[in-house]
Amino acid sequence: MKTPYEEFLSHIAEVELLARQNKNVFKKEYVLMHENHQSLIEKGLEQHSSSFHSMCFRSLADGAPIFYDHKTVDFDRRVTDLTNRYNKHNLWLLAEAFEYFEDFVELMYAHLGHKEPSAWPSKETKGETAASLAEKPFEWFLEKSKSHEKLSAKLNCIRQRFPSLAIIEKSNYFGIDFRFTICLIEMLRHIIVHNGGRIIDFQKFLARVFGQAGMSNNGNYDPKNLQQINYFVETDGSRHRIFMRDIQQRGTSFTVSRLGMIINWLLAYADYIYKQLISPSYFTSAAS
């Protein structure tokens, strides 16, 4: 039987596999599209490279077709649509990966409560005594974990019980503030799920991310954290959207995967919580 950590890793591995397959399909489709377009140009048939699409639906009364729009798609539009589709696919994979991460933190928080009920906030165990909590099965704590508290509150509880988490959040191999980063990824996931990755009000978005991380500083945001946000946000005039396509390394054939970067962060953070803080002994006691 897999441990919760192994299940989490398995789920994330599936997300990464889909991301790699999606990237390969994108590359092959782009190459084929470009080759076909070049072939038409060489034959003097570039005018035939566009496709035409009529849009219709069936009438509620008699089923007669009602045409409501038509689109002409040229080569440039096809390239744009292809890259947008690739980006959207990565956005949803990001959302899925973060939801697995949330589920994992719920489990870690539940195991902490089951092992050490006193580590939980008193409001979580209101009406219970130390004796009654000692008799509660793990499932009781898991249900509480799922139905109460935000992710940030669960992590804060783990952080208070294990101060080393707060230390490594600020001083780590990646050189980023993980307390801020987890809040950022959570907000990216929220925007993806509820608004298709479009950020309606960028200033409100910034305020929510920094506020959630406890780093508002009266609107004087840390430049390094702002730079991290801008790494995942594309700006077009006054419009902003989450950008999850790969970045071409200047002067090389290599690319950097934004999605892969975020998944690495989530994995590294979860790995530290599980192996260094919520030790496997928690799971032994929960299963017994």
Stockholm file with secondary structure:
# STOCKHOLM 1.0

chainA/1-288         MKTPYEEFLSHIAEVELLARQNKNVFKKEYVLMHENHQSLIEKGLEQHSSSFHSMCFRSLADGAPIFYDHKTVDFDRRVTDLTNRYNKHNLWLLAEAFEYFEDFVELMYAHLGHKEPSAWPSKETKGETAASLAEKPFEWFLEKSKSHEKLSAKLNCIRQRFPSLAIIEKSNYFGIDFRFTICLIEMLRHIIVHNGGRIIDFQKFLARVFGQAGMSNNGNYDPKNLQQINYFVETDGSRHRIFMRDIQQRGTSFTVSRLGMIINWLLAYADYIYKQLISPSYFTSAAS
#=GR chainA/1-288 SS CCCHHHHHHHHHHHHHHHHHHHHHHHHHHHHHHHHHHHHHHHTTCGGGCCEEEEEEEECTTTCCEEEEEEEEECHHHHHHHHHHHHHHHHHHHHHHHHHHHHHHHHHHHHHHHHHCGGGSCGGGGTTCCHHHHHHCCHHHHHHHHHHSSCHHHHHHHHHHHCHHHHHHHHSSTTCSCHHHHHHHHHHHHHHHHHHTTEESCHHHHHHHHHHHTTCCGGGCCCHHHHHHHHTTEEEETTEEEECCSCEECTTSSCEECHHHHHHHHHHHHHHHIIIIISCTHHHHHHHC
#=GC SS_cons         CCCHHHHHHHHHHHHHHHHHHHHHHHHHHHHHHHHHHHHHHHTTCGGGCCEEEEEEEECTTTCCEEEEEEEEECHHHHHHHHHHHHHHHHHHHHHHHHHHHHHHHHHHHHHHHHHCGGGSCGGGGTTCCHHHHHHCCHHHHHHHHHHSSCHHHHHHHHHHHCHHHHHHHHSSTTCSCHHHHHHHHHHHHHHHHHHTTEESCHHHHHHHHHHHTTCCGGGCCCHHHHHHHHTTEEEETTEEEECCSCEECTTSSCEECHHHHHHHHHHHHHHHIIIIISCTHHHHHHHC
//
